[in-house]
């Protein structure tokens, strides 16, 4: 047995921990941070208040927010220019997956000489980077989905190809993470559902991924249980602080666990996120039962093994029924064709993009391009694999 395990970083957890943000900068020796968030969040009172508080500690606070969901490489390039022009020495990344991913990518790319696509998560591409020039990162999630705050990668879209690329380096892992449930209280039911299902997809695919990693498995199982216990609660009552804290924890746990691997849920999602701007958590939720039923022969025993812990009947079908009921209770569509026009999409192109996605290698059942095409077809028609 020869495996490498990497577990993440310092997390400051609890209500009002956002008030310790300037202290986090001090601990890391950051005196001139770049504050990174997206253009939707920058106008919210909660973000304005954080900025006002930070300005008491820093004479100048540089801000970059010229991007939205599903960020592209040009967003990172623009942020790097702001970072370098302002002589920043660290990044505060705050927001959902897009804000965290862009902030981490800026800290990573600020002093690299190669284009960002040279650091895609393929083999040892990450060794091409000059590790000594990667800036320190503080990550503050405002949604409970991607778990990017405990991840060593960023998902960035190559605008020329429409492909979502995973940019990886071990030092992209934030040095301090602040998990404050108060920052998520105003998240809409729709986004609570989509981001919660994203966290579920991460924990579930990590647990089902092949390979020996009991630490990841244990974290993933507990993450699934937290979501089962609290996602509907937060969806129905966004002010439920305990439920919000459970979901924040589950999101960070999912990202921690999926170093073991992901699978076809993400392989199918990334192309439709990049080409059609479908929310990543929503697409993960839609594809989930189609991938699970396709993988049944390889994962049935593993799924049954955790049903007792999740208070489900001990069968694969009961687990699938729970997923389907959960999606229905969250008002998540059953079919991809309910969220985008699928009449003229190029399934050959999408299937090839999905097949080439790095998540494909972690699927517990070997899959071909044709298998992925069939999964797309099923997700459009609404018919699960038998």
N, C-alpha and C positions, 0 to 999 in steps of 0.2 A: 504494500500500500504506500503510495507516494502522492500526496495532495497538498495544495497550498490553500490555507484559509486566511481571509482578511476580514476583520470586523471593524466597524467604523469608528466614529469620532466622538468628541465631547458634545453632549446634548444638555442644554439647560431647559428644563421642562416645568411648566406650570403657569397659572394665571398671572398676568402682569409681568412675565419675564421679559417682555419686549422693553421694559424700562431699563434692563441691563445691557442694552445694545451698545451704548458707548463704553461700558465696562469691558465688553467683549473685544472691542477695538483696542482698548488699552492693553488687555492681556496679550493680544497678538502683535502689539507694536505698530498698529495701523494709525497713522496720524493724518492721512489725507485720503479718505476712502472715496471710491466711486459708488454711489447709491444707484442700484439697478433695479428697475421695476418696469412693468409694461404700461402702455399709454392709457389703458382703461383704469388701472389701479391708481395711477398718479393723481387723479382728480378726486379720489375718495377721501373723506374726512379722516379715516383711520390712518391712511398713509401720510396725509398732510400733517397730522399730529405727531407721527413718528419723525418726520423731517424737522418739524419745529423743535422737538426735543433734542435731536442730534445737533442742530445748529447752536445749541447752548454749549456743546462740547468742542465744536470745530468752527474755526473762523470762516472757513470756506467749505461748503459741502457740494461737490460736483454730482450732478444727477444725469442719468441716461435712461430714457423711457420711450425711445422712438421705435417701438415694435409692438406686435400683438401676438395672439396665439399662433402656434406652429411657426416659430421663427425661422428665418433664412440666413444663409451665410453672410449676406450683406449687412444684416442687423449686427452681427458680431463684429464685422469689420468697422462699422461706424462707431460702435462702442469702444473698440480698441483705440481708435483715433482720439476719442474724447479722453480716455484713460491716459494715454501717453502725452497728449497736449497739456493735460492738467497735472502731470507728474504725480499721479496717484500711486499709492503704495498698498492697496488692498481693495477688495470688493465686498460690499454689502449687497447680497442678492435677496430680494424679497418678492414674494408673489406665488403664483401657481407654477406649473412646470415650465412655462415659457420664461418667466422672470428668473427662475433659478438656473435654467439651462443657459440662458444668454449670459447671466452674470458669471457663472462658472467658466463659460467659454471665453469671455473677455479676460478673466484672470489668467486663463491658460495661454491665450494667444498674444497677450500684450507685448511679449518680447521674443516671439518665435519668428524665424525667417522663412518658414515654409507655409504654404496655404493650409487652411484648416482641414481640407479633405485628405491631406497626407497623414492625418492622425485618426482615420477611421478605425473602428474596433475590429481590425483584422490582424491576426497573428501578432507580431511584435512591432506593428507600426508605431505604437506609443513610444518606443525607444528612439524614434527619430527626433523627439522633442528635447529641448534643453531644459532639463528638470530644474536647474538652479534659477531659472528666470520665470517660474510660475508664481504668481502672487497669491497671497493668503485670501481665504474666502470665509465670510460669515453668511450663513443661509438661514432665512426666515420664511417658512412656508405659510401661505394664507389660504391654501386649500389642503385637503387631505386625500391626495391621489397619487401623484407621480413618485413621491418619496425621493425626489432628486436631491434633497438636502443630505441624504446619507449615501448618495451614489457617486461613482467615480467617472461619470460620463455625462454628456449632453446630447440631446436629440435635436439636430439641426437639419433643415431642408436645403438641399442643393437645388436652387431655383431653375437651373438649366435642365436638369433631368426630372425634377419633381420628386426625387427620392429622398426619404428621410434617412439621414445618416447618423450613426452613433459614433460620437467623437469621444475617445477614451484616453485617460491617463490616470494612474494612481493618485497623483497630486491634485487632481480636480476634486477630490473629496474635501468638502468644507472643513475648516479647522474647528469651528464652533457652530452649532446649530441651536436655534431658539425655537422651541415648540410651545407656543402660547395659544390655548384654545380660544381666547377672547378675539383673536384676529380672524377666526373662522365663523363667528356667530352670525354674520350678515350674509353668508354664502347662500345663494338661492337654493330652493329645493331641487331645481333642475341640475345645477352644478354640484350640489351635495351628492345627488344620485350618481352622476357621471364620474366624478372623481372617486367616490367610494367604490364603484365598480372597477375603476382602474387599479386601486389598491388591492381589491380582491383578485384581480387578474394576476398581479405581480406575485402575491403570496401563493396563489393556487398553481400557477405555472412553475414557480420555483419548487414547490413541494413535489410536483409531478415530474420534474426534470430528472433524467437519469444521472447516475453518479452517486458517490458516497460523500454525503455532507450532512450528518445528523444535526449539526448546529443550525444550518440553514433550514432544515426540515422542521426542527422544533420551533424556530421563530415563525416560520410560515404558517404552521398549524395554529399557533396562538394568534397570529394576525388574522387568519380566517375567522377564528372564533370572535375576536373583537368586532369584526365587521358584521358578523351574523347577529351579535347582541345589540349593536348600536347604530347601524346604518339607517334602519327604518325609523328609529327614535329621532335621529338628527334630521332626517328627511321631513318628519311630521312636526318636529319642534326644534327649529334651528337654534334656539336659546338654551338647549340642554347641554350644559358645559361638560358634564361627565361623558356624554355620548360624543361630543366634539373631541374631547381629549382621547377617547378610545380610537377614533378614526385617524387623528393625527399620528398616534403611536403606530397604528396598523400600517399607515402609509410609509413611515420610516422603516418599519420592520420588513415590508415587502421589498423595498429597495435594497435593504441589507441582505435579505434572503436570496434575491434573484441573481446574486453573483454566482449561484449554482447553475443558473440557466433560465431561459424563458422558453417560448415555444411558438406554435402556429397562431395563437391568438394575436400575438404581437407581429408576427410575419404578415398576417392578413391586414392588420390595422395600419401599419406604417405607410403602405402605398396609398390607401384612401385618405389618410391624414395629409400626406404631402401633395397629392394631385387634386383632391376635392375639398380640402379644408374641413373635414369632418373631425369633431372633437375626439381626441385620442381615447379618453375614458368611455365615451359613448360607443365608439367602434369596438373597443375591447368587450364591452358588455354585450353588444349584438353578436359578435363572433363566438363568444364563450361556449354556449351549449353545442354549437356545431363542431367546434374543435374537440370538446370533451367527448362527444359521442363518437367522433372519428377515432379518437385515441383509446376508446374503451378497452380494447383487448390488451393494451399495455399498462393501463392505469387502474383498472377496476379494483384489484386487490388493495392498492394503496388508498384509494378513495374509501373503500369499505372500512379500512383500518382506522379511519378518523371519524367515522359516523357517530360512534358512541360519544366521543368527546364533544361533538357538535350537537348532541341531542337529536340525532336523526336516526330513522330506522336503518339498520345495517344492510344497505343495498346500494348499488350504483344508481339505480333508478330513483331512489329517494333523494339522493344528492342532486341529480339532474332536476327533479321536481322542485327542490328548494331553490335552485338557481332560476328556474323559469318563474316561480312564484315571486321571488325577490325582484326580478326585473319588472314583472307586471305591477307589483306594488309600488315600484319606483317610477312608473309610467315610462319605462324604457321600451322602445319598439322591439318587436321580435325579428324584423327583417331589415336588411340593409336598404332595400328598396323603399322603405318608409322614411329614410332620412336623406336620400340622394336619388337623383334620376339615374337609374341603372339600364335604361333602354339601349343606350348607344356606347356603353363603356367597352373598352378593349380588354377583355378578360385574359387574353394571351399576354398582353403587356403587364397587367396587374399581377398575374400568376408568376411571371418571370421575376418581377421586382420582389414579390413575396418569397420566392424560392431563394433569391440571392441575399435576402435579409439575414443578418447575423443571428437573429433569434431562431431561425429555422433549425440550426444545428442542435439546439437544446430540446427540441420536441421529443417526447418519450417514444413516439412511434416514427419510424423512418417515413419520410414523405417526399413525393416527387412534385414536379411542377404541375402535373395533371391532377394530383391529389388536391393541391391548393386551388386549382381552377374549379374542381368539384365542390370544394368548401365554399368558394365564392358563389357558385350557382345555388347551393343549398341555402346560403344566407339570403339570397335574393328571393327564392321561392318560399322559404320558411319551413322547409322539410328537414328534420334532423336525420342523421345517419341511424340506421337500424342496428 
